[in-house]
Amino acid sequence: MRVRGLHSGPVEKERTQQAGHWQLYFTQQRCCLGDFQTAPWGPQLFVIKATKKQATSTPLFLGIAFLGIGLWAWNEKGVLSNISSITDLGGFDPVWLFLVVGGVMFILGFAGCIGALRENTFLLKFFSVFLGIIFFLELTAGVLAFVFKDWIKDQLYFFINNNIRAYRDDIDLQNLIDFTQEYWQCCGAFGADDWNLNIYFNCTDSNASRERCGVPFSCCTKDPAEDVINTQCGYDARQKPEVDQQIVIYTKGCVPQFEKWLQDNLTIVAGIFIGIALLQIFGICLAQNLVSDIEAVRASW
C-alpha cells in the first residue's frame, strides 16, 4: 500500500505556506523587539522613535483644528448651505486663512502621521519634500518682501482699501478691520479719509446714511474711564477740522502704523520667523532620519 507524504496534499501545502509566513513574521518581530529588550540603549531609542512619530503627526491635529474652526465659521454665516455665496464677498474673508493653513497642515500631518505609523517611506519622503517646499517659499517671500518694500507697501494699501469698501459685507472682515485699527491705533490705510471709499461712510451728498462723513468706532480714541464702548463715537467725525479730529479719532493710517510697529518689534518678529524655520528644518530632519531607520531595519532582514 502506498503511503502519502506528510506535505503531499494541497491542504498540507497550504498549511506549510501559512506556517512559513508566520515564522517570518515572528522572526521580524523578534528582530525589532529584541533590539529594544537587549540593546543597552533600547529604552532611549524607543523614546527617540516615539518622539519622531509624534513630531511628524502634530501638524495633523493642528490641521484638523484649523479646518474645524473654518468650517464652523462658514456654517455660522450660512456659507455651507449656499456655496455660491463664497464669491459674493467683495473683500477678504478671514475664514480662508483657517481653511488654507488647515488644509496644508492636514496634508502634511496625514503624510507624516500615516508614514510614521505604517513606516511608509514614500509618505515620509513626501512629508519632508512638501515641508521643504514650504520653507523655500517662505524664504523666497521674505527676500522679495525686503527687496520690493515699496511694492509691498502699495499692495498693502490696495488690500486695506479694498476691504474698507466691503466693511459691512462680512462680520468676520468687519471684526478683523476693527481689531487692526484698535490694536495699531489707526484709521484707514493712510488716514481717516480712506473711509470715503465705503458707501456708508463717504461724504457725498447722495449718502443718506447716519454714518455719513464718519468712521467706525474702532477709529475712536479710547477713554480709559469708559467701561462701555460707544459705537456711535465716529459719527460726523470727519466733518470737524483736522485739529479737532485728532482729539476724537485716530488720524494716522494703518500702513504707517504697521511700519512703525514692525521697526519697534523687529527683533521679536525675526525671532518668531526664525523659530518657525527651525521647527520646519527639525521636522524635515526627523522625517529623513526616520526614513533612514526604516530602510536600515529592512536591509537587515
ABEGO torsion letter per residue (X at the ends): XBBBBAAABAAAAAAAAAAAAAAAAAAAAAAAAAAAAABAAAAAAAAAAAAAAAAAAAAAAAAAAAAAAAAAAAAAAGAAABAAAAAABABBBAAAAAAAAAAAAAAAAAAAAAAAAAGBAAAAAAAAAAAAAAAAAAAAAAAAAAABAAAAAAAAAAAAAAAAAAAAABAAAAAAAAAAAAAAGBBEAAEAAAAAABAAABABAABABAABGBBBAAABBBBAABABBBAAAABGAAABBAAAAAAABBABBAAAAAAAAAAAAAAAAAAAAAAAAAAAAAAAAAAAAAAAAAAAAAAAX
